[in-house]
Structure formats: structure tokens, C-alpha cells
Amino acid sequence: MGIISWIFLGLVAGAIAKLLLPGRDPGGFVGTTLIGVAGAFIGGWISARWLDHPISKHFYDGATWAAAIGGSLVLLIAYRLLFGNSRD
């Protein structure tokens, strides 16, 4: 998969992470989207590096999507813990 595919996957993974963790985020929609893109890259890297499951070259591979969504969820939770709800 190319870099454009990972960015698109990250956008979708960020939206799915936002659906799974509803609530107000300190960064809003743009921040959540950027967290999704970063989470896709980090999830893919962790999956390939430490979980011994290399990321497939196919865009529709379930493990690739799971890694991207998992990475997005982890980053979204960490972001909320670090920065809290700054919109109060």
C-alpha cells in the first residue's frame, strides 16, 4: 500500500475510532482525523514490528484495518487523557 492509501485508511480509522469513543475531543474533527492518520501508521508499525504480523499489500485486508483502528483508538484515548476536555 502506498502513502495515499495509508492516509485514506487513517481518515476512515479516525472516523471509526470517533464513533467507538463518542464525546467531545479537544482537537475537534480535524484533530481526530489527524489522530486517525497517525494511529494508522503507528498501528501498522506496531503490528509489523512486535506482533509479527506484517501488513498486507492489499487495502482490504482485515488485519490492516484492525491495526489502523486499534492504533487510532489508542492515540485518541491517550490524547483525551493528556489534554482532557479543553472546551469547558
Secondary structure, DSSP 8 states (H G I E B T S, - for coil): --HHHHHHHHHHHHHHHHHHS-S--TTHHHHHHHHHHHHHHHHHHHHHHTSS----S-TT-HHHHHHHHHHHHHHHHHHHHHH--TT-
